[in-house]
């Protein structure tokens, strides 16, 4: 599975987790007729949204992803294509987190209300990471893939060769003057 696809899917899964937890938190608060929790939840979700938007505003990869990319082993062949297995092995903690927090909704509705803020914040912080990794792939002429590993081992990446994107500035360096693509087609 391509690492950029994994990052996009992770953001969607975190957002889905946050949505599910908000729904069960609101249902649990309504069942207990607790309007204070609804106001608390709304405030917490606003803080998580603003914090996630602020922390995820940059266009560069995070420190953790940068170290993953740097440690990627080089291979000449694409690894096994098993997106379901890779997602399950990497995201089972999020599924367990969502199920446990959601199960407590009708006993302690505060738990899914708080947990949803963390999932929402994580989705917003990671929202630009896939684009940043794609930019690195285009610049370096490589593709990063998530290596299938055990659910209890850390994530590992594989770097494979790919096509490098050439832009106009490199042609200017090569020929010494700006090159017009329209004039070269005549």
MDTraj code that builds the backbone (N, CA, C; nanometers):
import mdtraj as md
import numpy as np

residues = "UNK UNK UNK UNK UNK UNK UNK UNK UNK UNK UNK UNK UNK UNK UNK UNK UNK UNK UNK UNK UNK UNK UNK UNK UNK UNK UNK UNK UNK UNK UNK UNK UNK UNK UNK UNK UNK UNK UNK UNK UNK UNK UNK UNK UNK UNK UNK UNK UNK UNK UNK UNK UNK UNK UNK UNK UNK UNK UNK UNK UNK UNK UNK UNK UNK UNK UNK UNK UNK UNK UNK UNK UNK UNK UNK UNK UNK UNK UNK UNK UNK UNK UNK UNK UNK UNK UNK UNK UNK UNK UNK UNK UNK UNK UNK UNK UNK UNK UNK UNK UNK UNK UNK UNK UNK UNK UNK UNK UNK UNK UNK UNK UNK UNK UNK UNK UNK UNK UNK UNK UNK UNK UNK UNK UNK UNK UNK UNK UNK UNK UNK UNK UNK UNK UNK UNK UNK UNK UNK UNK UNK UNK UNK UNK UNK UNK UNK UNK UNK UNK UNK UNK UNK UNK UNK UNK UNK UNK UNK UNK UNK UNK UNK UNK UNK UNK UNK UNK UNK UNK UNK UNK UNK UNK UNK UNK UNK UNK UNK UNK UNK UNK UNK UNK UNK UNK".split()
xyz = np.array([
    [0.0853, -0.1172, 0.0000],
    [0.0000, 0.0000, 0.0000],
    [0.0897, 0.1233, 0.0000],
    [0.0611, 0.2170, -0.0893],
    [0.1397, 0.3406, -0.0915],
    [0.1232, 0.4149, 0.0395],
    [0.2303, 0.4757, 0.0844],
    [0.2283, 0.5461, 0.2122],
    [0.1344, 0.6667, 0.2074],
    [0.1287, 0.7350, 0.0930],
    [0.0375, 0.8493, 0.0817],
    [-0.1075, 0.8043, 0.0931],
    [-0.1417, 0.6903, 0.0341],
    [-0.2776, 0.6366, 0.0472],
    [-0.3070, 0.5967, 0.1914],
    [-0.2067, 0.5401, 0.2570],
    [-0.2227, 0.5040, 0.3977],
    [-0.2502, 0.6277, 0.4828],
    [-0.1775, 0.7360, 0.4581],
    [-0.1970, 0.8592, 0.5348],
    [-0.3355, 0.9179, 0.5102],
    [-0.3798, 0.9198, 0.3845],
    [-0.5148, 0.9714, 0.3538],
    [-0.6221, 0.8869, 0.4213],
    [-0.6061, 0.7557, 0.4145],
    [-0.7028, 0.6662, 0.4770],
    [-0.7027, 0.6824, 0.6278],
    [-0.5867, 0.7019, 0.6866],
    [-0.5773, 0.7234, 0.8313],
    [-0.6526, 0.8482, 0.8736],
    [-0.6389, 0.9548, 0.7971],
    [-0.7115, 1.0781, 0.8285],
    [-0.8622, 1.0533, 0.8234],
    [-0.9072, 0.9816, 0.7217],
    [-1.0500, 0.9512, 0.7106],
    [-1.0980, 0.8621, 0.8250],
    [-1.0152, 0.7657, 0.8650],
    [-1.0538, 0.6778, 0.9758],
    [-1.0585, 0.7530, 1.1090],
    [-0.9649, 0.8431, 1.1318],
    [-0.9692, 0.9252, 1.2531],
    [-1.0927, 1.0147, 1.2531],
    [-1.1250, 1.0731, 1.1373],
    [-1.2448, 1.1573, 1.1279],
    [-1.3716, 1.0743, 1.1485],
    [-1.3749, 0.9536, 1.0944],
    [-1.4910, 0.8656, 1.1141],
    [-1.5036, 0.8260, 1.2604],
    [-1.3920, 0.7984, 1.3257],
    [-1.3931, 0.7658, 1.4682],
    [-1.4475, 0.8826, 1.5486],
    [-1.4021, 1.0029, 1.5180],
    [-1.4497, 1.1222, 1.5889],
    [-1.5994, 1.1409, 1.5686],
    [-1.6456, 1.1200, 1.4460],
    [-1.7882, 1.1352, 1.4173],
    [-1.8712, 1.0336, 1.4941],
    [-1.8278, 0.9080, 1.4929],
    [-1.9018, 0.8043, 1.5653],
    [-1.9046, 0.8331, 1.7151],
    [-1.7926, 0.8778, 1.7688],
    [-1.7866, 0.9073, 1.9121],
    [-1.8711, 1.0288, 1.9483],
    [-1.8770, 1.1287, 1.8612],
    [-1.9648, 1.2436, 1.8855],
    [-2.1102, 1.1987, 1.8885],
    [-2.1474, 1.1135, 1.7957],
    [-2.2865, 1.0658, 1.7879],
    [-2.3248, 0.9902, 1.9151],
    [-2.2395, 0.8975, 1.9598],
    [-2.2748, 0.8216, 2.0800],
    [-2.2651, 0.9069, 2.2055],
    [-2.1758, 1.0059, 2.2074],
    [-2.1669, 1.0959, 2.3234],
    [-2.2931, 1.1808, 2.3340],
    [-2.3400, 1.2327, 2.2214],
    [-2.4635, 1.3124, 2.2218],
    [-2.5823, 1.2244, 2.2593],
    [-2.5867, 1.1026, 2.2060],
    [-2.6965, 1.0110, 2.2414],
    [-2.6922, 0.9760, 2.3894],
    [-2.5736, 0.9513, 2.4428],
    [-2.5604, 0.9207, 2.5858],
    [-2.5978, 1.0392, 2.6728],
    [-2.5603, 1.1596, 2.6325],
    [-2.5962, 1.2795, 2.7091],
    [-2.7460, 1.3050, 2.7023],
    [-2.8071, 1.2808, 2.5868],
    [-2.9524, 1.2988, 2.5737],
    [-3.0273, 1.1949, 2.6571],
    [-2.9740, 1.0730, 2.6635],
    [-3.0389, 0.9681, 2.7426],
    [-3.0361, 1.0026, 2.8913],
    [-2.9308, 1.0673, 2.9355],
    [-2.9203, 1.1086, 3.0761],
    [-2.9732, 1.2505, 3.0977],
    [-3.0203, 1.3138, 2.9898],
    [-3.0728, 1.4501, 2.9951],
    [-2.9697, 1.5461, 3.0550],
    [-2.8458, 1.5359, 3.0040],
    [-2.7329, 1.6128, 3.0561],
    [-2.6931, 1.7200, 2.9553],
    [-2.7499, 1.8398, 2.9694],
    [-2.7166, 1.9482, 2.8766],
    [-2.5785, 2.0070, 2.9050],
    [-2.5317, 1.9945, 3.0283],
    [-2.3981, 2.0441, 3.0620],
    [-2.2916, 1.9707, 2.9810],
    [-2.3085, 1.8404, 2.9671],
    [-2.2135, 1.7621, 2.8877],
    [-2.2163, 1.8057, 2.7416],
    [-2.3335, 1.8376, 2.6902],
    [-2.3421, 1.8825, 2.5511],
    [-2.2657, 2.0140, 2.5316],
    [-2.2775, 2.1064, 2.6257],
    [-2.2039, 2.2329, 2.6166],
    [-2.0538, 2.2098, 2.6343],
    [-2.0182, 2.1225, 2.7286],
    [-1.8771, 2.0877, 2.7474],
    [-1.8209, 2.0247, 2.6202],
    [-1.8960, 1.9298, 2.5628],
    [-1.8520, 1.8625, 2.4403],
    [-1.8347, 1.9604, 2.3254],
    [-1.9287, 2.0506, 2.3101],
    [-1.9184, 2.1495, 2.2034],
    [-1.7935, 2.2364, 2.2212],
    [-1.7664, 2.2768, 2.3442],
    [-1.6450, 2.3554, 2.3710],
    [-1.5187, 2.2762, 2.3441],
    [-1.5149, 2.1514, 2.3903],
    [-1.3976, 2.0664, 2.3704],
    [-1.3740, 2.0388, 2.2221],
    [-1.4814, 2.0138, 2.1464],
    [-1.4667, 1.9870, 2.0035],
    [-1.4190, 2.1108, 1.9296],
    [-1.4600, 2.2279, 1.9761],
    [-1.4118, 2.3527, 1.9161],
    [-1.2627, 2.3701, 1.9431],
    [-1.2206, 2.3433, 2.0670],
    [-1.0781, 2.3524, 2.1015],
    [-0.9969, 2.2522, 2.0196],
    [-1.0469, 2.1292, 2.0065],
    [-0.9766, 2.0260, 1.9292],
    [-0.9679, 2.0651, 1.7818],
    [-1.0728, 2.1247, 1.7291],
    [-1.0722, 2.1673, 1.5890],
    [-0.9717, 2.2791, 1.5661],
    [-0.9758, 2.3807, 1.6496],
    [-0.8830, 2.4928, 1.6354],
    [-0.7385, 2.4458, 1.6562],
    [-0.7161, 2.3636, 1.7578],
    [-0.5813, 2.3118, 1.7826],
    [-0.5314, 2.2258, 1.6688],
    [-0.6169, 2.1387, 1.6156],
    [-0.5770, 2.0537, 1.5034],
    [-0.5472, 2.1333, 1.3784],
    [-0.6307, 2.2345, 1.3511],
    [-0.6055, 2.3200, 1.2352],
    [-0.4753, 2.3976, 1.2522],
    [-0.4477, 2.4443, 1.3738],
    [-0.3262, 2.5210, 1.3993],
    [-0.2016, 2.4323, 1.3891],
    [-0.2048, 2.3164, 1.4535],
    [-0.0873, 2.2286, 1.4529],
    [-0.0617, 2.1657, 1.3162],
    [-0.1661, 2.1475, 1.2368],
    [-0.1503, 2.0848, 1.1055],
    [-0.1417, 2.1827, 0.9911],
    [-0.1134, 2.3085, 1.0201],
    [-0.1159, 2.4120, 0.9165],
    [0.0041, 2.4073, 0.8232],
    [0.1154, 2.3529, 0.8645],
    [0.2363, 2.3524, 0.7830],
    [0.2282, 2.2549, 0.6670],
    [0.3119, 2.2795, 0.5669],
    [0.3138, 2.1936, 0.4486],
    [0.4262, 2.0904, 0.4538],
    [0.5034, 2.0876, 0.5618],
    [0.6150, 1.9938, 0.5742],
    [0.5701, 1.8681, 0.6495],
    [0.6446, 1.7609, 0.6303],
    [0.6130, 1.6384, 0.7030],
    [0.6504, 1.6554, 0.8500],
    [0.5813, 1.5829, 0.9352],
    [0.6111, 1.5878, 1.0781],
    [0.7432, 1.5157, 1.1063],
    [0.7950, 1.5357, 1.2248],
    [0.9221, 1.4746, 1.2632],
    [0.9130, 1.3216, 1.2568],
    [0.8036, 1.2645, 1.3053],
    [0.7879, 1.1192, 1.3046],
    [0.7844, 1.0615, 1.1643],
    [0.7123, 1.1271, 1.0751],
    [0.7051, 1.0793, 0.9366],
    [0.8384, 1.1003, 0.8668],
    [0.9066, 1.2093, 0.8963],
    [1.0390, 1.2324, 0.8361],
    [1.1368, 1.1227, 0.8754],
    [1.1335, 1.0802, 1.0010],
    [1.2240, 0.9724, 1.0415],
    [1.1831, 0.8394, 0.9785],
    [1.0532, 0.8166, 0.9601],
    [1.0075, 0.6956, 0.8896],
    [1.0587, 0.6952, 0.7458],
    [1.0491, 0.8090, 0.6782],
    [1.0968, 0.8182, 0.5404],
    [1.2475, 0.7981, 0.5325],
    [1.3197, 0.8528, 0.6279],
    [1.4657, 0.8398, 0.6284],
    [1.5095, 0.6958, 0.6544],
    [1.4327, 0.6213, 0.7322],
    [1.4682, 0.4836, 0.7659],
    [1.4151, 0.3822, 0.6652],
    [1.3462, 0.4266, 0.5613],
    [1.2877, 0.3339, 0.4641],
    [1.3982, 0.2575, 0.3920],
    [1.3787, 0.1285, 0.3816],
    [1.4777, 0.0484, 0.3100],
    [1.4497, 0.0587, 0.1601],
    [1.5534, 0.0514, 0.0808],
    [1.5411, 0.0627, -0.0641],
    [1.5184, -0.0747, -0.1242],
    [1.4233, -0.0819, -0.2170],
    [1.3939, -0.2069, -0.2871],
    [1.3708, -0.1743, -0.4340],
    [1.3893, -0.2730, -0.5192],
    [1.3668, -0.2525, -0.6623],
    [1.2275, -0.2979, -0.7044],
    [1.1596, -0.3715, -0.6182],
    [1.0248, -0.4196, -0.6491],
    [0.9255, -0.3665, -0.5459],
    [0.8030, -0.3489, -0.5906],
    [0.6970, -0.3024, -0.5019],
    [0.6617, -0.4155, -0.4054],
    [0.6437, -0.3851, -0.2758],
    [0.6081, -0.4916, -0.1809],
    [0.4658, -0.5433, -0.2056],
    [0.4307, -0.6481, -0.1346],
    [0.2984, -0.7086, -0.1482],
    [0.1890, -0.6028, -0.1341],
    [0.0864, -0.6145, -0.2174],
    [-0.0240, -0.5187, -0.2136],
    [-0.1383, -0.5788, -0.1319],
    [-0.1384, -0.5494, -0.0039],
    [-0.2407, -0.5998, 0.0878],
    [-0.2940, -0.4844, 0.1723],
    [-0.3732, -0.3945, 0.1129],
    [-0.4160, -0.2766, 0.1887],
    [-0.5028, -0.3099, 0.3102],
    [-0.5881, -0.4090, 0.2993],
    [-0.6730, -0.4460, 0.4128],
    [-0.5918, -0.4932, 0.5317],
    [-0.4966, -0.5786, 0.5062],
    [-0.4108, -0.6307, 0.6132],
    [-0.3262, -0.5195, 0.6746],
    [-0.2703, -0.4348, 0.5896],
    [-0.1867, -0.3256, 0.6395],
    [-0.2686, -0.2300, 0.7248],
    [-0.3870, -0.1923, 0.6768],
    [-0.4718, -0.1015, 0.7550],
    [-0.5135, -0.1635, 0.8870],
    [-0.5494, -0.2906, 0.8850],
    [-0.5880, -0.3560, 1.0103],
    [-0.4697, -0.3614, 1.1071],
    [-0.3531, -0.3990, 1.0572],
    [-0.2354, -0.4105, 1.1437],
    [-0.1897, -0.2764, 1.2002],
    [-0.2092, -0.1692, 1.1258],
    [-0.1653, -0.0372, 1.1713],
    [-0.2736, 0.0376, 1.2495],
    [-0.4013, 0.0129, 1.2199],
    [-0.5086, 0.0947, 1.2773],
    [-0.5961, 0.0200, 1.3787],
    [-0.5551, -0.0969, 1.4232],
    [-0.6372, -0.1726, 1.5179],
    [-0.6494, -0.0978, 1.6506],
    [-0.5503, -0.0203, 1.6870],
    [-0.5554, 0.0551, 1.8124],
    [-0.6655, 0.1610, 1.8041],
    [-0.6780, 0.2263, 1.6887],
    [-0.7853, 0.3242, 1.6714],
    [-0.9218, 0.2570, 1.6797],
    [-0.9359, 0.1390, 1.6211],
    [-1.0632, 0.0667, 1.6284],
    [-1.0958, 0.0289, 1.7725],
    [-0.9977, -0.0202, 1.8450],
    [-1.0203, -0.0560, 1.9858],
    [-1.0539, 0.0680, 2.0685],
    [-0.9821, 0.1765, 2.0454],
    [-1.0074, 0.3041, 2.1135],
    [-1.1515, 0.3500, 2.0898],
    [-1.1962, 0.3431, 1.9654],
    [-1.3313, 0.3866, 1.9302],
    [-1.4366, 0.2962, 1.9929],
    [-1.4153, 0.1651, 1.9871],
    [-1.5135, 0.0716, 2.0432],
    [-1.5241, 0.0837, 2.1948],
    [-1.4117, 0.0934, 2.2631],
    [-1.4148, 0.1033, 2.4099],
    [-1.4781, 0.2354, 2.4530],
    [-1.4361, 0.3448, 2.3913],
    [-1.4922, 0.4754, 2.4284],
    [-1.6400, 0.4828, 2.3922],
    [-1.6776, 0.4276, 2.2778],
    [-1.8181, 0.4280, 2.2369],
    [-1.9050, 0.3401, 2.3237],
    [-1.8504, 0.2289, 2.3730],
    [-1.9279, 0.1376, 2.4584],
    [-1.9633, 0.2020, 2.5920],
    [-1.8850, 0.2985, 2.6345],
    [-1.9101, 0.3646, 2.7621],
    [-2.0085, 0.4811, 2.7509],
    [-2.0630, 0.5032, 2.6331],
    [-2.1460, 0.6218, 2.6085],
    [-2.2679, 0.6304, 2.6980],
    [-2.3345, 0.5196, 2.7242],
    [-2.4574, 0.5263, 2.8023],
    [-2.4322, 0.5113, 2.9519],
    [-2.3112, 0.4714, 2.9898],
    [-2.2745, 0.4674, 3.1314],
    [-2.2055, 0.5972, 3.1729],
    [-2.1008, 0.6327, 3.0957],
    [-2.0241, 0.7538, 3.1233],
    [-2.0092, 0.8286, 2.9908],
    [-2.1056, 0.9124, 2.9523],
    [-2.0997, 0.9777, 2.8210],
    [-1.9857, 1.0779, 2.8064],
    [-1.9204, 1.1129, 2.9165],
    [-1.8073, 1.2049, 2.9083],
    [-1.6887, 1.1415, 2.8351],
    [-1.6743, 1.0092, 2.8475],
    [-1.5591, 0.9402, 2.7866],
    [-1.5608, 0.9536, 2.6341],
    [-1.6701, 0.9184, 2.5646],
    [-1.6662, 0.9361, 2.4189],
    [-1.6623, 1.0834, 2.3768],
    [-1.7161, 1.1722, 2.4601],
    [-1.7104, 1.3152, 2.4265],
    [-1.5657, 1.3635, 2.4249],
    [-1.4875, 1.3239, 2.5231],
    [-1.3469, 1.3635, 2.5289],
    [-1.2665, 1.2891, 2.4221],
    [-1.2911, 1.1597, 2.4064],
    [-1.2168, 1.0795, 2.3087],
    [-1.2382, 1.1307, 2.1669],
    [-1.3583, 1.1771, 2.1369],
    [-1.3856, 1.2275, 2.0017],
    [-1.3019, 1.3506, 1.9704],
    [-1.2756, 1.4336, 2.0692],
    [-1.1912, 1.5508, 2.0477],
    [-1.0499, 1.5123, 2.0097],
    [-0.9971, 1.4075, 2.0733],
    [-0.8623, 1.3619, 2.0391],
    [-0.8569, 1.3065, 1.8966],
    [-0.9586, 1.2289, 1.8582],
    [-0.9620, 1.1740, 1.7219],
    [-0.9781, 1.2852, 1.6186],
    [-1.0609, 1.3835, 1.6495],
    [-1.0800, 1.4972, 1.5592],
    [-0.9510, 1.5771, 1.5439],
    [-0.8846, 1.6034, 1.6542],
    [-0.7580, 1.6762, 1.6497],
    [-0.6523, 1.6017, 1.5699],
    [-0.6432, 1.4704, 1.5883],
    [-0.5449, 1.3905, 1.5138],
    [-0.5732, 1.3946, 1.3639],
    [-0.6997, 1.3855, 1.3248],
    [-0.7350, 1.3908, 1.1824],
    [-0.6944, 1.5246, 1.1221],
    [-0.7167, 1.6324, 1.1958],
    [-0.6840, 1.7650, 1.1432],
    [-0.5334, 1.7912, 1.1413],
    [-0.4615, 1.7374, 1.2373],
    [-0.3160, 1.7547, 1.2394],
    [-0.2520, 1.6808, 1.1218],
    [-0.3031, 1.5646, 1.0864],
    [-0.2433, 1.4814, 0.9812],
    [-0.2944, 1.5121, 0.8414],
    [-0.3861, 1.6043, 0.8257],
    [-0.4551, 1.6232, 0.6982],
    [-0.3632, 1.6612, 0.5822],
    [-0.2497, 1.7233, 0.6057],
    [-0.1597, 1.7661, 0.4972],
    [-0.0375, 1.6769, 0.4821],
    [-0.0261, 1.5737, 0.5614],
    [0.0940, 1.4895, 0.5575],
    [0.1060, 1.4113, 0.4274],
    [-0.0047, 1.3638, 0.3718],
    [0.0012, 1.2877, 0.2466],
    [0.0526, 1.3746, 0.1327],
    [0.0091, 1.4998, 0.1273],
    [0.0567, 1.5904, 0.0222],
    [0.2055, 1.6207, 0.0399],
    [0.2507, 1.6336, 0.1627],
    [0.3920, 1.6602, 0.1875],
    [0.4782, 1.5405, 0.1460],
    [0.4320, 1.4199, 0.1751],
    [0.5061, 1.2997, 0.1343],
    [0.5051, 1.2872, -0.0177],
    [0.3920, 1.3188, -0.0825],
    [0.3843, 1.3131, -0.2292],
    [0.4827, 1.4121, -0.2926],
    [0.4994, 1.5278, -0.2315],
    [0.5957, 1.6253, -0.2826],
    [0.7381, 1.5725, -0.2720],
    [0.7686, 1.5049, -0.1641],
    [0.9017, 1.4448, -0.1481],
    [0.9221, 1.3350, -0.2515],
    [0.8180, 1.2547, -0.2755],
    [0.8275, 1.1486, -0.3763],
    [0.8548, 1.2070, -0.5148],
    [0.7841, 1.3135, -0.5511],
    [0.8054, 1.3751, -0.6823],
    [0.9445, 1.4360, -0.6936],
    [0.9888, 1.5014, -0.5883],
    [1.1206, 1.5653, -0.5896],
    [1.2323, 1.4633, -0.6044],
    [1.2225, 1.3515, -0.5289],
    [1.3303, 1.2533, -0.5259],
    [1.3156, 1.1417, -0.6284],
    [1.2014, 1.1331, -0.6938],
    [1.1807, 1.0268, -0.7914],
    [1.1682, 0.8899, -0.7277],
    [1.0966, 0.8831, -0.6159],
    [1.0762, 0.7559, -0.5451],
    [0.9288, 0.7431, -0.5069],
    [0.8910, 0.6247, -0.4639],
    [0.7604, 0.5988, -0.4048],
    [0.7838, 0.5262, -0.2741],
    [0.7062, 0.5619, -0.1719],
    [0.7146, 0.4959, -0.0426],
    [0.5933, 0.4068, -0.0248],
    [0.6188, 0.2851, 0.0225],
    [0.5138, 0.1872, 0.0472],
    [0.5225, 0.1397, 0.1917],
    [0.4075, 0.1090, 0.2505],
    [0.4045, 0.0536, 0.3854],
    [0.4322, -0.0947, 0.3735],
    [0.5302, -0.1393, 0.4471],
    [0.5681, -0.2800, 0.4451],
    [0.4737, -0.3593, 0.5361],
    [0.4193, -0.4711, 0.4887],
    [0.3329, -0.5523, 0.5757],
    [0.4138, -0.6092, 0.6927],
    [0.3730, -0.5754, 0.8147],
    [0.4408, -0.6233, 0.9348],
    [0.3358, -0.6678, 1.0358],
    [0.3829, -0.7222, 1.1446],
    [0.2960, -0.7643, 1.2543],
    [0.2289, -0.6416, 1.3160],
    [0.1080, -0.6588, 1.3730],
    [0.0399, -0.5458, 1.4364],
    [0.1151, -0.4884, 1.5561],
    [0.2064, -0.5647, 1.6130],
    [0.2766, -0.5206, 1.7331],
    [0.4175, -0.4683, 1.7040],
    [0.4563, -0.4665, 1.5777],
    [0.5857, -0.4115, 1.5386],
    [0.5652, -0.2707, 1.4838],
    [0.6681, -0.1868, 1.4917],
    [0.6527, -0.0506, 1.4385],
    [0.6358, -0.0506, 1.2868],
    [0.5779, 0.0557, 1.2363],
    [0.5583, 0.0719, 1.0926],
    [0.6929, 0.0859, 1.0233],
    [0.7061, 0.0164, 0.9098],
    [0.8274, 0.0264, 0.8288],
    [0.7873, 0.0580, 0.6859],
    [0.8732, 0.1344, 0.6198],
    [0.8464, 0.1740, 0.4821],
    [0.9512, 0.1154, 0.3884],
    [0.9109, 0.1041, 0.2613],
    [0.9994, 0.0596, 0.1545],
    [1.0038, 0.1714, 0.0511],
    [1.1249, 0.2048, 0.0048],
    [1.1438, 0.3080, -0.0977],
    [1.1732, 0.2382, -0.2297],
    [1.0943, 0.2700, -0.3319],
    [1.1176, 0.2134, -0.4645],
    [1.1418, 0.3265, -0.5637],
    [1.2170, 0.3004, -0.6703],
    [1.2385, 0.4047, -0.7709],
    [1.1093, 0.4365, -0.8460],
    [1.0984, 0.5601, -0.8911],
    [0.9818, 0.6047, -0.9663],
    [1.0268, 0.7160, -1.0587],
    [0.9339, 0.7820, -1.1225],
    [0.9673, 0.8896, -1.2149],
    [0.9853, 1.0203, -1.1397],
    [1.0851, 1.0939, -1.1773],
    [1.1115, 1.2239, -1.1165],
    [1.0399, 1.3312, -1.1980],
    [0.9820, 1.4278, -1.1295],
    [0.9132, 1.5374, -1.1966],
    [1.0139, 1.6462, -1.2294],
    [1.0207, 1.6825, -1.3555],
    [1.1082, 1.7907, -1.3985],
    [1.0235, 1.9151, -1.4191],
    [1.0715, 2.0261, -1.3681],
    [0.9990, 2.1510, -1.3876],
    [1.0813, 2.2460, -1.4730],
    [1.0260, 2.3614, -1.5041],
    [1.0904, 2.4574, -1.5921],
    [1.2217, 2.5102, -1.5402],
    [1.2376, 2.5195, -1.4095],
    [1.3613, 2.5752, -1.3546],
    [1.4804, 2.4857, -1.3860],
    [1.4599, 2.3573, -1.3941],
    [1.5714, 2.2671, -1.4269],
    [1.6098, 2.2802, -1.5746],
    [1.5109, 2.3054, -1.6600],
    [1.5424, 2.3255, -1.8015],
    [1.6199, 2.4545, -1.8204],
    [1.5858, 2.5574, -1.7403],
    [1.6595, 2.6836, -1.7485],
    [1.8045, 2.6615, -1.7083],
    [1.8271, 2.5807, -1.6056],
    [1.9637, 2.5518, -1.5630],
    [2.0398, 2.4789, -1.6736],
    [1.9724, 2.3900, -1.7426],
    [2.0361, 2.3089, -1.8446],
    [2.0687, 2.3913, -1.9691],
    [1.9748, 2.4779, -2.0141],
    [1.9919, 2.5502, -2.1399],
    [2.0334, 2.6956, -2.1206],
    [2.0309, 2.7464, -1.9989],
    [2.0787, 2.8814, -1.9716],
    [1.9766, 2.9897, -1.9969],
    [1.8599, 2.9590, -2.0490],
    [1.7573, 3.0594, -2.0736],
    [1.6210, 2.9950, -2.0527],
    [1.5203, 3.0765, -2.0248],
    [1.3874, 3.0192, -2.0087],
    [1.3432, 2.9469, -2.1356],
    [1.2825, 2.8305, -2.1193],
    [1.2368, 2.7508, -2.2321],
    [1.0865, 2.7595, -2.2361],
    [1.0337, 2.7969, -2.3505],
    [0.8888, 2.8019, -2.3684],
    [0.8451, 2.6705, -2.4306],
    [0.7575, 2.6013, -2.3620],
    [0.7107, 2.4717, -2.4123],
    [0.6244, 2.4901, -2.5361],
    [0.5543, 2.6009, -2.5469],
    [0.4692, 2.6248, -2.6633],
    [0.5534, 2.6463, -2.7893],
    [0.6638, 2.7185, -2.7751],
    [0.7481, 2.7444, -2.8933],
    [0.8245, 2.6195, -2.9364],
    [0.8476, 2.5276, -2.8446],
    [0.9211, 2.4068, -2.8822],
    [0.8335, 2.3063, -2.9538],
    [0.7016, 2.3295, -2.9543],
    [0.6103, 2.2376, -3.0220],
    [0.5931, 2.2732, -3.1695],
    [0.6393, 2.3885, -3.2126],
    [0.6187, 2.4317, -3.3528],
    [0.7060, 2.3615, -3.4478],
])
top = md.Topology()
chain = top.add_chain()
for i, resn in enumerate(residues, 1):
    res = top.add_residue(resn, chain, resSeq=i)
    for name in ("N", "CA", "C"):
        top.add_atom(name, md.element.get_by_symbol(name[0]), res)
traj = md.Trajectory(xyz[None], top)
